[in-house]
Structure formats: C-alpha cells, structure tokens
Amino acid sequence: MSVKAQVTGTVVSDGMDKTVVVAVDRWVSHAVYGKGQRRTSTFMAHDERNEAKRGDVVAIAEARPLSRRKRWVVTRVVTRARVV
C-alpha cells in the first residue's frame, strides 16, 4: 500500500466549481549561502462540497488525477479565514 502525501496550505482562489487553488509554503536553505528562503507551490485541489473559501487553511491529500491539473483533494478545513 502506498502512502499518500498530505500537506496544509492557504486557499488563494475559490472561483471555480468544486475546485480551490491552495498555496503551500516551505522553507529551504540556499545552496551556497545557507540562508533560509520561503518557497511557495500552488496546487489545484478538489473540494466536493465547496466549503473552503479564500483565506482558509486547509489540509489536502494526494489523489488520482481528477482533471488535467487537479491531483489533490481537500480533506478538511483546518481554520476558517477571519471575516472582516
């Protein structure tokens, strides 16, 4: 049985139906100078119930290909965005 990757990130777009774009930040060390750098990757994730909104922190997990760019699925909403 293969282990599926799971990451948490922030929803940056929710304009599509049943799809959100999630930005995942990670820290890497510069190859020469050693200074820490923040790198951001964006993933399109399937959100079956359209419950994740922009600014929410969500957990996503790897899945089978759902469309040309969707390879992740939203498993849960960790924290809701603050409504002003």
Secondary structure as GFF3:
##gff-version 3
##sequence-region A 1 84
A	DSSP	beta_strand	6	16	.	.	.	ID=ss1
A	DSSP	beta_strand	19	29	.	.	.	ID=ss2
A	DSSP	beta_strand	36	46	.	.	.	ID=ss3
A	DSSP	beta_strand	57	62	.	.	.	ID=ss4
A	DSSP	beta_strand	70	79	.	.	.	ID=ss5
###
